[in-house]
């Protein structure tokens, strides 16, 4: 059996999907990972895992019709060459063009798109976004028509796509996010000395990074002993914060910024509370990793985020964009070591019982009939 795992972001294939591809390989399947970055950079890394890697021209963002036509053509050619039995794909453009290309090449290819969150476009307002949303809805509808099952990471997203009439309820499946490797992300003690909060993620508005920075600014005044750690890359998303916007927070000692990191475990170990004030997610991978390492969680009462927290049991859910509520929840945990320890223990239990990557991958394989 040949399986293509297709994404518009190569690093996410390696960091978020490698355990799933390893599980596929154990069944005897041949795997080809396909993404947008160079084969010279990624070929050997995937080869070491027994996975072939191919590059295609695709951009996660942008509305360049000529570039999208090029993406579609490259995918059609690649699928015709590889002749896969199944395709697992995620992220908007690769879901749409991968599904349509597979249909053109061979209608018997089984396509399984995963909606890892609906993204900012489907949730944004304004005339331009409404036009883009209409086009994207048509594209999704066509893609899903050619799919065997459409996989979702939370019920809010599933219900919304069904409500929009883009896919039937019978054609949907639900899994617990991307899962977390609980053997790699092991429980570690909470810091005994200087306390810290941590955000890991792309530096874009929809992830709640501006709310995190606002809280960090308030903590700098009210609790100057608390460290506020920020990990993650700048991004091409239109809502991304700029270097110039972030620099004053660094210069004034409000945050400690460490950029993008391949291994986030050392930073999770340093934190007392993991914070993600995102507006919407599929199921946030960074939260699952922090949970597996035994951290209390403060996140938004928003699609995807609310899947990770039982309010008052392993952390707190706060209203989206509510900086005061976010700060109050964080401080409540920082000020109560017994509560923090209890929340952390419960996070680890949830990671093991619900979000273990082996259980998630077994569900995906069942859906894909592997």
C-alpha positions as CSV (number, residue, x, y, z in Angstrom):
1,X,0.0,0.0,0.0
2,X,1.2,3.5,-0.9
3,X,0.1,6.5,1.2
4,X,0.8,10.1,0.6
5,X,0.8,12.4,3.6
6,X,0.3,15.9,2.2
7,X,0.7,19.4,3.7
8,X,1.5,22.9,2.8
9,X,4.0,23.2,5.7
10,X,6.9,20.7,5.7
11,X,8.0,21.2,9.3
12,X,4.5,20.2,10.6
13,X,4.8,16.9,8.7
14,X,8.0,16.1,10.5
15,X,7.1,17.4,14.0
16,X,3.4,16.7,14.1
17,X,2.8,13.7,11.8
18,X,5.9,11.6,12.2
19,X,4.4,9.3,14.8
20,X,1.4,8.7,12.5
21,X,3.6,7.9,9.6
22,X,5.7,5.5,11.7
23,X,2.4,3.7,12.6
24,X,1.5,3.5,8.9
25,X,4.9,2.0,8.1
26,X,4.5,-0.7,10.8
27,X,1.6,-2.1,8.8
28,X,3.9,-2.5,5.8
29,X,2.8,0.7,3.9
30,X,5.1,2.8,1.8
31,X,4.9,6.5,2.8
32,X,5.6,9.6,0.8
33,X,5.6,12.9,2.7
34,X,4.8,15.9,0.5
35,X,5.4,19.5,1.5
36,X,6.6,22.9,0.3
37,X,10.2,23.0,1.5
38,X,13.3,21.8,-0.3
39,X,14.1,18.1,-0.8
40,X,17.7,19.0,-0.1
41,X,16.8,20.2,3.4
42,X,14.3,17.5,4.3
43,X,15.0,14.5,2.2
44,X,17.6,12.9,4.4
45,X,15.6,13.6,7.6
46,X,12.5,11.7,6.3
47,X,14.7,9.0,4.7
48,X,16.1,8.2,8.2
49,X,12.5,7.4,9.1
50,X,12.0,5.2,6.1
51,X,9.8,7.9,4.4
52,X,10.3,9.4,1.0
53,X,9.9,13.1,0.7
54,X,8.8,15.2,-2.3
55,X,8.6,19.0,-2.7
56,X,5.7,20.8,-4.4
57,X,5.2,24.6,-4.9
58,X,2.4,25.6,-2.5
59,X,1.9,28.6,-0.2
60,X,-0.2,28.4,3.0
61,X,-1.3,32.0,2.5
62,X,-2.0,34.2,-0.4
63,X,-4.6,34.6,-3.2
64,X,-2.4,34.2,-6.3
65,X,-4.5,32.3,-8.8
66,X,-1.5,31.5,-11.0
67,X,0.4,30.1,-8.1
68,X,-2.6,28.0,-7.1
69,X,-2.8,26.6,-10.7
70,X,0.9,25.7,-10.4
71,X,0.2,23.9,-7.1
72,X,-2.7,22.0,-8.6
73,X,-0.6,21.0,-11.7
74,X,2.3,19.9,-9.6
75,X,0.0,17.8,-7.3
76,X,-1.7,16.2,-10.3
77,X,1.7,15.2,-11.8
78,X,3.0,13.9,-8.5
79,X,-0.1,11.8,-7.8
80,X,0.0,10.4,-11.3
81,X,3.7,9.5,-10.8
82,X,3.4,7.9,-7.3
83,X,0.0,6.2,-7.8
84,X,-1.0,6.2,-4.1
85,X,-3.8,4.0,-2.7
86,X,-4.6,6.6,0.0
87,X,-3.9,10.3,0.7
88,X,-4.0,11.9,4.1
89,X,-4.0,15.7,3.8
90,X,-4.4,18.7,6.0
91,X,-4.3,22.6,5.7
92,X,-6.6,24.4,3.3
93,X,-4.8,24.5,0.0
94,X,-3.4,21.0,0.1
95,X,-6.9,19.7,1.2
96,X,-8.5,21.4,-1.8
97,X,-6.0,20.8,-4.6
98,X,-4.8,17.4,-3.3
99,X,-8.4,16.1,-3.2
100,X,-9.3,17.5,-6.7
101,X,-6.0,16.3,-8.2
102,X,-6.5,12.8,-6.9
103,X,-10.0,12.7,-8.4
104,X,-8.6,13.7,-11.8
105,X,-5.8,11.1,-11.7
106,X,-7.8,8.1,-10.4
107,X,-11.3,8.2,-8.8
108,X,-10.4,5.1,-6.8
109,X,-7.7,6.9,-4.7
110,X,-9.0,7.2,-1.2
111,X,-8.6,10.8,0.2
112,X,-8.8,11.6,3.9
113,X,-8.6,15.3,4.7
114,X,-8.2,16.5,8.3
115,X,-9.6,19.8,9.3
116,X,-7.1,20.9,12.0
117,X,-9.1,24.0,12.8
118,X,-11.2,26.2,10.5
119,X,-8.6,29.0,10.2
120,X,-9.1,32.7,10.4
121,X,-10.8,33.1,7.0
122,X,-13.8,31.1,7.8
123,X,-14.2,33.0,11.1
124,X,-13.4,36.5,9.9
125,X,-15.8,39.3,8.9
126,X,-15.7,42.0,6.2
127,X,-16.5,42.1,2.5
128,X,-13.2,40.8,1.3
129,X,-13.2,37.9,3.7
130,X,-16.8,37.1,2.8
131,X,-15.8,36.8,-0.8
132,X,-12.8,34.6,0.0
133,X,-15.0,32.5,2.3
134,X,-17.5,31.9,-0.5
135,X,-14.8,30.7,-2.8
136,X,-13.2,28.5,-0.1
137,X,-16.6,27.0,0.8
138,X,-17.1,26.0,-2.8
139,X,-13.6,24.5,-3.0
140,X,-14.1,22.6,0.3
141,X,-17.4,21.3,-0.9
142,X,-15.8,19.9,-4.1
143,X,-12.9,18.5,-2.1
144,X,-15.1,16.8,0.5
145,X,-17.3,15.3,-2.3
146,X,-14.2,13.4,-3.4
147,X,-13.2,12.3,0.1
148,X,-13.9,9.1,1.9
149,X,-14.1,10.7,5.3
150,X,-13.5,14.2,6.6
151,X,-11.6,14.1,9.9
152,X,-12.1,16.8,12.5
153,X,-10.3,17.5,15.7
154,X,-13.2,19.0,17.6
155,X,-17.0,18.9,17.5
156,X,-17.4,22.7,17.1
157,X,-15.6,22.7,13.7
158,X,-17.4,19.5,12.6
159,X,-20.8,21.0,13.4
160,X,-20.0,24.2,11.6
161,X,-18.9,22.6,8.4
162,X,-22.0,20.3,8.5
163,X,-24.2,23.4,9.2
164,X,-22.7,25.1,6.1
165,X,-23.7,22.1,4.0
166,X,-20.1,21.4,2.9
167,X,-20.2,17.8,4.1
168,X,-22.8,15.4,5.4
169,X,-22.7,14.3,9.1
170,X,-22.3,10.6,7.9
171,X,-19.1,11.5,6.1
172,X,-17.4,13.0,9.2
173,X,-15.1,11.5,11.8
174,X,-13.7,12.9,15.0
175,X,-10.3,12.3,16.7
176,X,-8.6,13.9,19.7
177,X,-6.3,16.3,17.8
178,X,-2.9,15.2,16.6
179,X,-2.2,13.4,19.9
180,X,1.0,13.7,22.0
181,X,3.8,11.3,22.5
182,X,3.6,10.7,26.2
183,X,6.9,8.7,26.2
184,X,8.8,11.7,24.8
185,X,6.9,14.4,26.7
186,X,7.3,13.1,30.2
187,X,6.0,14.5,33.4
188,X,8.4,16.9,35.2
189,X,8.3,18.8,38.5
190,X,6.9,22.3,38.6
191,X,9.6,25.0,39.1
192,X,10.4,25.3,42.8
193,X,12.0,28.7,42.6
194,X,11.2,31.5,40.2
195,X,7.7,31.0,38.6
196,X,7.1,31.4,34.9
197,X,4.3,31.4,32.4
198,X,4.8,30.2,28.8
199,X,3.3,30.7,25.3
200,X,4.4,28.5,22.4
201,X,3.1,29.2,18.9
202,X,3.2,31.3,15.8
203,X,3.2,35.0,16.6
204,X,-0.2,35.7,15.0
205,X,-3.3,37.5,16.4
206,X,-5.6,34.5,16.2
207,X,-3.3,32.6,18.6
208,X,-3.9,35.3,21.2
209,X,-0.3,36.4,21.3
210,X,-1.3,40.1,21.8
211,X,-3.4,39.1,24.8
212,X,-0.4,37.2,26.2
213,X,1.8,40.2,25.7
214,X,-0.8,42.4,27.5
215,X,-0.8,40.0,30.5
216,X,3.0,39.9,30.5
217,X,3.0,43.7,30.7
218,X,0.6,43.7,33.6
219,X,2.6,41.0,35.4
220,X,5.8,43.0,34.9
221,X,4.2,45.7,37.1
222,X,2.3,43.6,39.6
223,X,4.5,40.6,39.9
224,X,8.0,41.5,38.5
225,X,9.5,38.3,39.8
226,X,7.3,36.2,37.4
227,X,9.1,35.2,34.1
228,X,7.0,35.5,30.9
229,X,8.5,33.2,28.3
230,X,7.6,33.4,24.6
231,X,8.6,30.7,22.1
232,X,7.6,30.7,18.4
233,X,8.3,32.0,14.9
234,X,7.2,35.2,13.2
235,X,4.7,34.4,10.4
236,X,3.5,35.5,7.0
237,X,-0.1,35.5,8.1
238,X,-1.7,39.0,7.7
239,X,-2.5,39.1,11.4
240,X,1.1,38.3,12.5
241,X,2.9,40.7,14.8
242,X,6.1,42.3,13.6
243,X,9.6,42.3,14.9
244,X,9.2,46.0,15.6
245,X,6.0,45.4,17.6
246,X,7.6,42.7,19.7
247,X,11.0,44.4,20.3
248,X,9.9,46.8,23.1
249,X,8.6,43.9,25.1
250,X,12.0,42.3,24.9
251,X,14.0,45.5,25.5
252,X,11.9,46.3,28.6
253,X,12.3,42.9,30.1
254,X,8.6,42.1,29.8
255,X,9.1,38.9,28.0
256,X,12.0,36.4,27.3
257,X,11.8,35.6,23.6
258,X,13.5,32.4,22.3
259,X,12.2,32.3,18.7
260,X,11.3,29.1,17.1
261,X,12.5,25.9,18.8
262,X,12.7,22.3,17.4
263,X,12.5,20.9,20.9
264,X,10.1,22.8,23.3
265,X,10.5,20.5,26.2
266,X,13.2,22.5,28.0
267,X,10.9,25.5,27.9
268,X,7.9,23.6,29.2
269,X,10.1,22.4,32.1
270,X,10.7,26.0,33.1
271,X,7.1,27.1,33.2
272,X,4.6,27.0,36.1
273,X,1.5,27.7,33.9
274,X,1.1,27.1,30.2
275,X,-1.0,29.8,28.5
276,X,-2.6,29.8,25.1
277,X,-5.3,32.6,24.6
278,X,-6.1,31.4,21.1
279,X,-9.3,32.4,19.3
280,X,-9.8,29.0,17.7
281,X,-7.8,25.8,17.2
282,X,-8.2,22.3,15.9
283,X,-6.8,20.9,19.1
284,X,-3.6,22.8,20.1
285,X,-0.6,20.5,19.9
286,X,1.4,22.8,22.3
287,X,-1.2,22.5,25.0
288,X,-1.2,18.7,24.7
289,X,2.6,18.7,25.1
290,X,2.4,20.9,28.2
291,X,-0.3,18.7,29.6
292,X,1.8,15.6,29.1
293,X,4.6,17.3,31.0
294,X,2.2,17.9,33.9
295,X,1.5,21.6,33.5
296,X,-1.6,23.6,34.5
297,X,-3.3,25.1,31.5
298,X,-5.0,28.5,31.0
299,X,-6.6,28.7,27.6
300,X,-9.6,30.2,25.8
301,X,-13.1,28.9,26.0
302,X,-13.0,28.6,22.2
303,X,-13.3,25.7,19.6
304,X,-10.5,23.3,20.0
305,X,-9.0,24.9,23.1
306,X,-11.9,23.9,25.3
307,X,-11.3,20.2,24.3
308,X,-8.1,20.3,26.4
309,X,-9.3,21.7,29.7
310,X,-11.9,20.6,32.2
311,X,-12.5,23.9,33.9
312,X,-11.2,23.9,37.5
313,X,-9.7,20.4,37.1
314,X,-6.6,20.7,35.0
315,X,-6.7,24.5,34.5
316,X,-9.0,27.3,33.6
317,X,-11.0,28.3,30.5
318,X,-11.3,32.1,30.0
319,X,-13.4,34.2,27.5
320,X,-11.7,35.0,24.2
321,X,-9.8,38.3,24.2
322,X,-10.4,38.9,27.9
323,X,-7.0,40.0,29.2
324,X,-8.3,40.6,32.8
325,X,-9.8,37.1,33.1
326,X,-6.6,35.7,31.6
327,X,-4.5,37.4,34.1
328,X,-6.8,36.4,37.0
329,X,-6.7,32.8,36.0
330,X,-2.9,32.8,35.7
331,X,-2.4,34.5,39.1
332,X,-4.8,32.2,40.8
333,X,-2.6,29.2,39.8
334,X,0.7,31.0,40.5
335,X,-0.5,31.9,44.0
336,X,-1.6,28.4,45.0
337,X,1.1,25.7,44.7
338,X,-1.3,22.9,45.8
339,X,-3.8,23.9,43.0
340,X,-1.0,24.1,40.5
341,X,0.2,20.6,41.5
342,X,-3.3,19.2,41.3
343,X,-4.0,20.7,37.9
344,X,-0.6,19.4,36.6
345,X,-1.3,15.9,37.7
346,X,-4.7,15.9,36.1
347,X,-3.2,17.3,32.9
348,X,-0.9,14.3,32.7
349,X,-3.7,11.9,33.3
350,X,-5.7,13.5,30.5
351,X,-2.8,13.3,28.1
352,X,-2.3,9.6,28.9
353,X,-6.0,8.6,28.8
354,X,-7.4,10.8,26.0
355,X,-4.6,12.4,23.9
356,X,-1.9,9.7,23.7
357,X,-0.7,9.8,20.1
358,X,-0.9,6.0,19.9
359,X,-4.6,6.0,20.6
360,X,-5.2,8.9,18.2
361,X,-3.2,7.2,15.4
362,X,-5.1,4.0,16.0
363,X,-8.4,5.9,15.5
364,X,-7.0,7.5,12.3
365,X,-5.9,4.1,10.9
366,X,-9.4,2.7,11.7
367,X,-11.0,5.6,9.8
368,X,-8.6,5.1,6.9
369,X,-9.0,1.3,6.9
370,X,-5.3,0.7,7.3
